Amino acid sequence: MIAFSGMYPLGERTGATALTGSRILALNGDTDPMAPLASVTRLMAELTRQGATVEQVLRPGGHGIEPHDLDAARNWLSRNR
């Protein structure tokens, strides 16, 4: 799974789903006002806690999908087929 500008959506709750065997790439801007870095960090920690293998690419900038994000996604997909 690839998450562009992903963030933690559950507030103070935690997820109960086991994600063992799941591979996730998160692509975020470090100054994204819609997906703040603290929320992104929480998402990474929660996915890892649930057993997923998580890779994060953090780039300078805000919300959206940049060409670098697309390159990173293509690279990740080629390594995770």
DRENTORKOL-3810 file (N, C-alpha, C; in nm, 4 decimals):
REM DRENTORKOL-3810
@n.u->0.0835; n.v->-0.1168; n.w->0.0000; ca.u->0.0000; ca.v->0.0000; ca.w->0.0000; c.u->0.0892; c.v->0.1248; c.w->0.0000
@n.u->0.0466; n.v->0.2246; n.w->-0.0706; ca.u->0.1179; ca.v->0.3525; ca.w->-0.0726; c.u->0.0229; c.v->0.4603; c.w->-0.0229
@n.u->0.0696; n.v->0.5388; n.w->0.0726; ca.u->-0.0093; ca.v->0.6496; ca.w->0.1271; c.u->0.0598; c.v->0.7805; c.w->0.0911
@n.u->-0.0072; n.v->0.8604; n.w->0.0106; ca.u->0.0413; ca.v->0.9937; ca.w->-0.0213; c.u->-0.0211; c.v->1.0905; c.w->0.0779
@n.u->0.0615; n.v->1.1650; n.w->0.1500; ca.u->0.0150; ca.v->1.2595; ca.w->0.2512; c.u->-0.0737; c.v->1.1928; c.w->0.3555
@n.u->-0.0339; n.v->1.0726; n.w->0.3972; ca.u->-0.1095; ca.v->0.9994; ca.w->0.4980; c.u->-0.0909; c.v->1.0579; c.w->0.6372
@n.u->-0.1907; n.v->1.0381; n.w->0.7208; ca.u->-0.1838; ca.v->1.0843; ca.w->0.8590; c.u->-0.2619; c.v->0.9869; c.w->0.9459
@n.u->-0.2491; n.v->1.0016; n.w->1.0766; ca.u->-0.3183; ca.v->0.9135; ca.w->1.1700; c.u->-0.4616; c.v->0.9620; c.w->1.1882
@n.u->-0.5611; n.v->0.8803; n.w->1.1512; ca.u->-0.6998; ca.v->0.9276; ca.w->1.1512; c.u->-0.7803; c.v->0.8962; c.w->1.2773
@n.u->-0.7228; n.v->0.8290; n.w->1.3746; ca.u->-0.8037; ca.v->0.7769; ca.w->1.4852; c.u->-0.7979; c.v->0.8572; c.w->1.6140
@n.u->-0.7398; n.v->0.9756; n.w->1.6123; ca.u->-0.7329; ca.v->1.0555; ca.w->1.7344; c.u->-0.6554; c.v->0.9835; c.w->1.8438
@n.u->-0.7164; n.v->0.9643; n.w->1.9582; ca.u->-0.6510; ca.v->0.8964; ca.w->2.0705; c.u->-0.6718; c.v->0.7458; c.w->2.0683
@n.u->-0.7539; n.v->0.6964; n.w->1.9790; ca.u->-0.7786; ca.v->0.5522; ca.w->1.9706; c.u->-0.6638; c.v->0.4840; c.w->1.8965
@n.u->-0.6504; n.v->0.3557; n.w->1.9192; ca.u->-0.5526; ca.v->0.2767; ca.w->1.8450; c.u->-0.6271; c.v->0.1737; c.w->1.7612
@n.u->-0.5637; n.v->0.1303; n.w->1.6562; ca.u->-0.6235; ca.v->0.0291; ca.w->1.5702; c.u->-0.6064; c.v->-0.1092; c.w->1.6292
@n.u->-0.6978; n.v->-0.1971; n.w->1.5980; ca.u->-0.6925; ca.v->-0.3327; ca.w->1.6521; c.u->-0.6610; c.v->-0.4370; c.w->1.5457
@n.u->-0.6368; n.v->-0.3944; n.w->1.4245; ca.u->-0.6136; ca.v->-0.4863; ca.w->1.3142; c.u->-0.4677; c.v->-0.5313; c.w->1.3108
@n.u->-0.4478; n.v->-0.6611; n.w->1.2932; ca.u->-0.3122; ca.v->-0.7128; ca.w->1.2757; c.u->-0.2698; c.v->-0.6873; c.w->1.1310
@n.u->-0.1547; n.v->-0.6282; n.w->1.1134; ca.u->-0.1058; ca.v->-0.5951; ca.w->0.9793; c.u->0.0202; c.v->-0.6731; c.w->0.9428
@n.u->0.0467; n.v->-0.7800; n.w->1.0134; ca.u->0.1640; ca.v->-0.8614; ca.w->0.9862; c.u->0.1641; c.v->-0.9036; c.w->0.8396
@n.u->0.2759; n.v->-0.8821; n.w->0.7729; ca.u->0.2895; ca.v->-0.9152; ca.w->0.6320; c.u->0.2552; c.v->-0.8003; c.w->0.5387
@n.u->0.1968; n.v->-0.6948; n.w->0.5916; ca.u->0.1644; ca.v->-0.5778; ca.w->0.5100; c.u->0.2886; c.v->-0.4921; c.w->0.4891
@n.u->0.3008; n.v->-0.4361; n.w->0.3702; ca.u->0.4102; ca.v->-0.3448; ca.w->0.3389; c.u->0.3491; c.v->-0.2112; c.w->0.3001
@n.u->0.3975; n.v->-0.1048; n.w->0.3641; ca.u->0.3376; ca.v->0.0265; ca.w->0.3452; c.u->0.4467; c.v->0.1301; c.w->0.3200
@n.u->0.4231; n.v->0.2137; n.w->0.2214; ca.u->0.5096; ca.v->0.3278; ca.w->0.1938; c.u->0.4289; c.v->0.4536; c.w->0.2222
@n.u->0.4835; n.v->0.5423; n.w->0.3038; ca.u->0.4197; ca.v->0.6701; ca.w->0.3336; c.u->0.5059; c.v->0.7820; c.w->0.2770
@n.u->0.4445; n.v->0.8678; n.w->0.1993; ca.u->0.5123; ca.v->0.9800; ca.w->0.1356; c.u->0.4496; c.v->1.1091; c.w->0.1867
@n.u->0.5294; n.v->1.1915; n.w->0.2528; ca.u->0.4764; ca.v->1.3123; ca.w->0.3153; c.u->0.5694; c.v->1.4313; c.w->0.2990
@n.u->0.5079; n.v->1.5510; n.w->0.3015; ca.u->0.5831; ca.v->1.6746; ca.w->0.3116; c.u->0.6034; c.v->1.7095; c.w->0.4582
@n.u->0.7195; n.v->1.7621; n.w->0.4925; ca.u->0.7503; ca.v->1.7878; ca.w->0.6341; c.u->0.6796; c.v->1.9105; c.w->0.6917
@n.u->0.6143; n.v->1.9904; n.w->0.6070; ca.u->0.5386; ca.v->2.1062; ca.w->0.6565; c.u->0.3939; c.v->2.1019; c.w->0.6088
@n.u->0.3408; n.v->1.9839; n.w->0.5923; ca.u->0.2039; ca.v->1.9656; ca.w->0.5440; c.u->0.1044; c.v->2.0064; c.w->0.6529
@n.u->0.0243; n.v->2.1115; n.w->0.6314; ca.u->-0.0707; ca.v->2.1528; ca.w->0.7336; c.u->-0.1901; c.v->2.0580; c.w->0.7456
@n.u->-0.2175; n.v->1.9789; n.w->0.6428; ca.u->-0.3305; ca.v->1.8853; ca.w->0.6463; c.u->-0.2924; c.v->1.7519; c.w->0.7091
@n.u->-0.1670; n.v->1.7144; n.w->0.6982; ca.u->-0.1140; ca.v->1.5920; ca.w->0.7599; c.u->0.0116; c.v->1.6323; c.w->0.8362
@n.u->-0.0060; n.v->1.6927; n.w->0.9549; ca.u->0.1087; ca.v->1.7419; ca.w->1.0322; c.u->0.2061; c.v->1.6297; c.w->1.0675
@n.u->0.3317; n.v->1.6670; n.w->1.0793; ca.u->0.4373; ca.v->1.5692; ca.w->1.1046; c.u->0.4098; c.v->1.4834; c.w->1.2282
@n.u->0.3541; n.v->1.5412; n.w->1.3346; ca.u->0.3231; ca.v->1.4624; ca.w->1.4546; c.u->0.2226; c.v->1.3521; c.w->1.4225
@n.u->0.1256; n.v->1.3809; n.w->1.3372; ca.u->0.0262; ca.v->1.2816; ca.w->1.2984; c.u->0.0894; c.v->1.1730; c.w->1.2102
@n.u->0.1776; n.v->1.2136; n.w->1.1225; ca.u->0.2479; ca.v->1.1180; ca.w->1.0362; c.u->0.3349; c.v->1.0250; c.w->1.1211
@n.u->0.4059; n.v->1.0817; n.w->1.2175; ca.u->0.4909; ca.v->1.0019; ca.w->1.3070; c.u->0.4061; c.v->0.9021; c.w->1.3847
@n.u->0.2904; n.v->0.9457; n.w->1.4316; ca.u->0.1993; ca.v->0.8566; ca.w->1.5038; c.u->0.1512; c.v->0.7441; c.w->1.4133
@n.u->0.1177; n.v->0.7770; n.w->1.2884; ca.u->0.0750; ca.v->0.6752; ca.w->1.1928; c.u->0.1832; c.v->0.5703; c.w->1.1729
@n.u->0.3072; n.v->0.6136; n.w->1.1527; ca.u->0.4177; ca.v->0.5198; ca.w->1.1320; c.u->0.4336; c.v->0.4273; c.w->1.2529
@n.u->0.4267; n.v->0.4848; n.w->1.3719; ca.u->0.4423; ca.v->0.4051; ca.w->1.4941; c.u->0.3284; c.v->0.3045; c.w->1.5084
@n.u->0.2070; n.v->0.3464; n.w->1.4812; ca.u->0.0911; ca.v->0.2575; ca.w->1.4963; c.u->0.0934; c.v->0.1453; c.w->1.3932
@n.u->0.1267; n.v->0.1758; n.w->1.2693; ca.u->0.1357; ca.v->0.0711; ca.w->1.1673; c.u->0.2435; c.v->-0.0306; c.w->1.2027
@n.u->0.3557; n.v->0.0187; n.w->1.2516; ca.u->0.4651; ca.v->-0.0701; ca.w->1.2929; c.u->0.4217; c.v->-0.1556; c.w->1.4118
@n.u->0.3545; n.v->-0.0941; n.w->1.5084; ca.u->0.3073; ca.v->-0.1676; ca.w->1.6262; c.u->0.2122; c.v->-0.2803; c.w->1.5852
@n.u->0.1349; n.v->-0.2569; n.w->1.4822; ca.u->0.0399; ca.v->-0.3572; ca.w->1.4358; c.u->0.1044; c.v->-0.4625; c.w->1.3460
@n.u->0.2346; n.v->-0.4508; n.w->1.3215; ca.u->0.3071; ca.v->-0.5548; ca.w->1.2507; c.u->0.3418; c.v->-0.5264; c.w->1.1061
@n.u->0.3072; n.v->-0.4103; n.w->1.0558; ca.u->0.3383; ca.v->-0.3780; ca.w->0.9166; c.u->0.4860; c.v->-0.3416; c.w->0.9017
@n.u->0.5381; n.v->-0.3659; n.w->0.7845; ca.u->0.6703; ca.v->-0.3173; ca.w->0.7477; c.u->0.6477; c.v->-0.1823; c.w->0.6803
@n.u->0.7004; n.v->-0.0776; n.w->0.7422; ca.u->0.6700; ca.v->0.0583; ca.w->0.6979; c.u->0.7972; c.v->0.1288; c.w->0.6526
@n.u->0.7873; n.v->0.1941; n.w->0.5379; ca.u->0.8950; ca.v->0.2792; ca.w->0.4882; c.u->0.8362; c.v->0.4186; c.w->0.4705
@n.u->0.9125; n.v->0.5180; n.w->0.5114; ca.u->0.8651; ca.v->0.6556; ca.w->0.4999; c.u->0.9616; c.v->0.7377; c.w->0.4161
@n.u->0.9062; n.v->0.8203; n.w->0.3291; ca.u->0.9846; ca.v->0.9170; ca.w->0.2539; c.u->0.9280; c.v->1.0540; c.w->0.2913
@n.u->1.0082; n.v->1.1303; n.w->0.3602; ca.u->0.9697; ca.v->1.2636; ca.w->0.4036; c.u->1.0461; c.v->1.3642; c.w->0.3193
@n.u->0.9728; n.v->1.4537; n.w->0.2553; ca.u->1.0358; ca.v->1.5525; ca.w->0.1680; c.u->1.0065; c.v->1.6929; c.w->0.2204
@n.u->1.0861; n.v->1.7891; n.w->0.1826; ca.u->1.0546; ca.v->1.9276; ca.w->0.2170; c.u->0.9251; c.v->1.9687; c.w->0.1466
@n.u->0.8423; n.v->2.0427; n.w->0.2157; ca.u->0.7227; ca.v->2.0951; ca.w->0.1515; c.u->0.5949; c.v->2.0560; c.w->0.2208
@n.u->0.4844; n.v->2.0912; n.w->0.1565; ca.u->0.3532; ca.v->2.0744; ca.w->0.2150; c.u->0.2737; c.v->1.9610; c.w->0.1548
@n.u->0.1421; n.v->1.9825; n.w->0.1503; ca.u->0.0479; ca.v->1.8808; ca.w->0.1068; c.u->0.0518; c.v->1.8654; c.w->-0.0447
@n.u->0.0318; n.v->1.7434; n.w->-0.0905; ca.u->0.0252; ca.v->1.7194; ca.w->-0.2332; c.u->0.1177; c.v->1.6079; c.w->-0.2760
@n.u->0.1192; n.v->1.5849; n.w->-0.4043; ca.u->0.2039; ca.v->1.4807; ca.w->-0.4627; c.u->0.3036; c.v->1.5490; c.w->-0.5549
@n.u->0.4295; n.v->1.5339; n.w->-0.5231; ca.u->0.5389; ca.v->1.5945; ca.w->-0.6000; c.u->0.6010; c.v->1.4887; c.w->-0.6924
@n.u->0.6714; n.v->1.5300; n.w->-0.7964; ca.u->0.7386; ca.v->1.4338; ca.w->-0.8841; c.u->0.8288; c.v->1.3364; c.w->-0.8068
@n.u->0.8969; n.v->1.3861; n.w->-0.7044; ca.u->0.9829; ca.v->1.2995; ca.w->-0.6230; c.u->0.9006; c.v->1.1884; c.w->-0.5573
@n.u->0.7784; n.v->1.2206; n.w->-0.5138; ca.u->0.6913; ca.v->1.1200; ca.w->-0.4532; c.u->0.6585; c.v->1.0097; c.w->-0.5528
@n.u->0.6299; n.v->1.0474; n.w->-0.6762; ca.u->0.5993; ca.v->0.9480; ca.w->-0.7791; c.u->0.7199; c.v->0.8594; c.w->-0.8085
@n.u->0.8381; n.v->0.9195; n.w->-0.8133; ca.u->0.9606; ca.v->0.8401; ca.w->-0.8334; c.u->0.9811; c.v->0.7429; c.w->-0.7180
@n.u->0.9620; n.v->0.7905; n.w->-0.5953; ca.u->0.9782; ca.v->0.7046; ca.w->-0.4778; c.u->0.8761; c.v->0.5908; c.w->-0.4798
@n.u->0.7525; n.v->0.6198; n.w->-0.5203; ca.u->0.6485; ca.v->0.5170; ca.w->-0.5274; c.u->0.6833; c.v->0.4114; c.w->-0.6325
@n.u->0.7288; n.v->0.4552; n.w->-0.7487; ca.u->0.7690; ca.v->0.3601; ca.w->-0.8528; c.u->0.8839; c.v->0.2709; c.w->-0.8051
@n.u->0.9830; n.v->0.3324; n.w->-0.7408; ca.u->1.0970; ca.v->0.2585; ca.w->-0.6892; c.u->1.0508; c.v->0.1556; c.w->-0.5859
@n.u->0.9656; n.v->0.1971; n.w->-0.4931; ca.u->0.9148; ca.v->0.1085; ca.w->-0.3885; c.u->0.8368; c.v->-0.0080; c.w->-0.4501
@n.u->0.7515; n.v->0.0228; n.w->-0.5482; ca.u->0.6745; ca.v->-0.0823; ca.w->-0.6139; c.u->0.7646; c.v->-0.1831; c.w->-0.6833
@n.u->0.8714; n.v->-0.1348; n.w->-0.7455; ca.u->0.9621; ca.v->-0.2277; ca.w->-0.8145; c.u->1.0343; c.v->-0.3197; c.w->-0.7168
@n.u->1.0526; n.v->-0.2731; n.w->-0.5929; ca.u->1.1191; ca.v->-0.3555; ca.w->-0.4903; c.u->1.0218; c.v->-0.4416; c.w->-0.4112
@n.u->0.8918; n.v->-0.4177; n.w->-0.4228; ca.u->0.7936; ca.v->-0.4864; ca.w->-0.3378; c.u->0.6838; c.v->-0.5559; c.w->-0.4175
@n.u->0.7217; n.v->-0.6162; n.w->-0.5238; ca.u->0.6231; ca.v->-0.6933; ca.w->-0.6037; c.u->0.6185; c.v->-0.8348; c.w->-0.5588
END
